[in-house]
């Protein structure tokens, strides 16, 4: 692949500070050998590294009661995102890249995404990591925009709507994207005695909910006795600028 590819993330609100974008940029730089552009879509560019391209957040209406959820991510399916074109890998901010991500760009010509671990076999993706062609699925945002009330009532979250609207999607090989909670932390009481491990063949560890990557390094209790994790110092090897 000789053409320039794109890696895009989004930052809005107060959930993630600029450090998360800067660290993601560093992880991409170390793990992507293809010529690429790294872009952050944000209306709050303060504190971002100077080598990060910044575009404004795409215009999208999200009702206030839904604004803490990821529906804003549907802005990725605008017909235009600045001057970007071609293959584009979207990455959430709360991930840790642990190996080369070159293969994500050549895996399939279709829209490709993680198969959501809690909904296996239902054709539903997890939108923490997906690859597509800029402008190829503008109908996703158009449908949401024109039928917002019915979409929000019919779909629990943006990734279910996205998956069902596109329909003809490919899932990444299971090993490539693994959940820190489901695949790294030992189950049951073993979480108190054994440290989280990095699964074989994993390229990206996805963090959803707590802990976030910097918290996982040190471990601790995250909400209840059942949500304890021992320190995972290996996370710090990868989660850095």
C-alpha positions in Angstrom: 0.0 0.0 0.0 1.7 3.2 -1.2 -1.0 5.8 -0.7 -1.2 7.8 2.5 -3.7 6.4 5.1 -5.4 8.2 7.9 -5.6 7.5 11.7 -8.4 9.6 13.3 -9.5 10.0 16.9 -12.1 12.3 18.6 -11.8 14.3 21.8 -14.8 16.2 23.2 -16.0 17.1 26.7 -13.9 16.5 29.8 -13.7 12.7 30.0 -10.2 12.5 28.5 -7.4 15.1 28.8 -5.1 16.0 25.9 -2.5 13.5 27.3 -4.6 10.6 25.9 -4.4 12.1 22.4 -0.7 12.7 22.7 -0.1 9.1 23.9 -2.2 7.7 21.1 -0.2 9.7 18.6 3.0 8.2 20.1 1.7 4.6 20.0 0.6 5.0 16.4 3.9 6.4 15.3 5.7 3.4 16.8 3.4 0.8 15.4 2.4 2.0 11.9 5.0 1.8 9.2 2.6 3.0 6.4 2.7 6.7 5.3 -0.1 8.2 7.3 -1.7 11.3 8.7 -2.8 11.4 12.4 -5.8 13.6 13.0 -7.7 14.6 16.1 -11.2 15.9 15.7 -11.8 18.2 18.5 -13.0 21.7 19.5 -10.5 21.8 22.4 -7.0 21.5 20.8 -5.1 23.0 23.8 -2.3 20.8 25.0 -2.0 18.6 21.9 1.4 17.8 20.4 2.3 20.1 17.4 2.7 17.1 15.1 -1.0 16.3 15.5 -3.3 17.6 12.8 -6.5 19.1 14.3 -9.8 19.4 12.6 -13.0 20.7 14.2 -15.6 18.2 15.5 -18.1 17.3 12.7 -21.4 19.1 13.0 -23.9 16.6 14.6 -26.9 17.2 16.8 -27.1 15.0 20.0 -29.8 15.6 22.5 -28.5 16.7 25.9 -29.7 13.5 27.6 -27.6 11.5 25.2 -24.5 13.7 25.0 -22.4 11.7 27.4 -22.8 8.7 25.1 -20.7 8.1 21.9 -23.4 9.2 19.4 -21.1 12.1 18.5 -18.8 9.5 16.9 -21.2 9.2 14.0 -19.7 12.4 12.8 -17.0 10.3 11.3 -19.5 9.4 8.6 -19.7 12.9 7.2 -19.3 13.1 3.5 -16.2 15.2 4.1 -13.7 15.3 6.9 -11.5 18.2 6.1 -9.3 17.2 3.2 -9.1 13.5 4.2 -9.6 10.8 1.7 -9.1 7.1 1.4 -8.5 4.4 4.0 -9.1 5.6 7.5 -8.6 3.8 10.9 -10.7 5.2 13.7 -9.3 4.7 17.2 -10.9 5.5 20.6 -8.7 7.3 23.0 -8.8 4.6 25.8 -6.9 1.9 23.9 -3.3 0.6 24.1 -1.5 -0.4 20.9 0.9 -3.2 21.6 1.9 -4.4 18.1 1.9 -3.3 14.4 -1.4 -2.0 13.1 -0.4 -2.1 9.4 -2.7 -5.0 8.8 -5.8 -3.1 9.8 -5.5 -1.2 6.6 -5.2 -4.2 4.3 -7.4 -6.7 6.0 -10.6 -6.1 3.9 -12.1 -3.7 1.4 -15.3 -3.7 3.5 -16.1 -1.7 6.6 -14.2 -3.6 9.3 -14.7 -3.5 13.0 -14.3 -5.4 16.3 -17.0 -8.0 16.9 -18.5 -6.8 20.1 -17.6 -9.3 22.8 -20.9 -9.2 24.6 -23.0 -9.6 21.4 -21.1 -12.3 19.5 -23.0 -13.7 16.6 -25.4 -10.8 16.4 -23.6 -8.8 13.7 -22.8 -6.0 16.1 -19.4 -4.3 16.2 -17.5 -2.5 18.9 -16.6 0.9 17.5 -13.4 1.4 19.5 -11.4 0.3 16.4 -12.8 0.4 12.8 -11.5 1.0 9.3 -13.4 2.5 6.3 -13.1 4.7 3.3 -13.9 8.4 3.9 -17.3 9.2 2.5 -18.3 5.6 1.8 -21.0 5.4 4.4 -22.5 8.9 4.5 -26.0 7.4 4.7 -25.2 6.4 8.3 -25.0 10.1 9.4 -27.8 11.1 7.0 -30.2 8.6 8.5 -29.3 9.5 12.0 -29.8 13.2 11.2 -33.1 12.9 9.5 -34.6 10.2 11.8 -32.8 11.0 15.0 -35.8 10.5 17.4 -36.6 7.1 16.0 -33.0 6.0 15.8 -32.3 6.9 19.4 -35.4 5.0 20.5 -34.6 1.9 18.4 -30.9 1.5 19.2 -29.3 1.4 22.6 -26.1 2.9 21.4 -24.3 4.3 18.3 -22.3 1.1 17.6 -25.4 -1.1 17.3 -27.0 1.5 14.9 -23.8 1.8 12.9 -23.4 -2.0 12.5 -27.0 -2.6 11.5 -27.2 0.4 9.2 -24.0 -0.7 7.2 -24.9 -4.4 7.4 -22.3 -5.8 5.2 -19.3 -5.6 7.5 -16.2 -7.7 8.3 -14.9 -8.4 11.8 -11.2 -8.3 12.7 -9.6 -11.6 13.6 -10.6 -12.2 17.2 -7.0 -12.0 18.6 -6.3 -8.6 17.2 -8.4 -6.5 19.6 -8.9 -7.8 23.1 -10.7 -6.3 26.1 -8.7 -5.5 29.1 -11.6 -6.4 31.4 -12.6 -9.6 29.6 -9.3 -11.0 28.3 -6.5 -9.6 30.4 -7.8 -9.7 34.0 -8.1 -13.2 35.5 -11.7 -14.3 36.2 -13.3 -14.6 39.6 -11.2 -14.5 42.7 -8.0 -15.1 40.7 -8.0 -11.4 39.9 -6.8 -10.9 43.5 -3.8 -13.2 43.1 -2.8 -13.0 39.4 -1.8 -9.9 37.5 -3.5 -9.0 34.2 -1.7 -10.6 31.2 -1.3 -9.5 27.6 -3.1 -12.1 25.3 -1.2 -13.8 22.6 -1.6 -12.3 19.1 -3.1 -9.1 20.4 -2.5 -5.8 18.6 -4.8 -3.4 20.5 -6.0 -3.7 24.1 -9.4 -2.0 24.5 -10.3 -0.3 27.8 -14.0 0.3 28.3 -15.2 1.7 31.6 -12.8 1.6 34.4 -9.8 1.2 34.8 -8.4 3.4 32.1 -4.9 2.6 30.9 -2.9 4.8 33.4 -5.0 3.4 36.2 -4.5 -0.2 35.1 -0.7 0.3 35.4 -1.1 0.7 39.2 -4.2 -1.4 39.8 -6.7 -1.0 42.5 -10.5 -1.1 43.2 -12.7 0.4 40.5 -16.2 0.7 41.8 -16.6 -2.4 43.9 -14.8 -5.4 45.4 -15.6 -7.3 42.2 -13.8 -4.7 40.1 -10.3 -5.1 41.5 -7.3 -5.6 39.4 -3.7 -6.1 40.4 -1.1 -3.8 38.8 -0.4 -4.3 35.1 3.0 -2.6 34.7 3.3 -3.9 31.1 0.6 -1.4 30.1 3.0 1.4 30.9 5.5 -0.1 28.4 3.1 0.7 25.6 0.9 3.6 26.9 3.4 6.4 26.5 4.2 9.2 24.1 
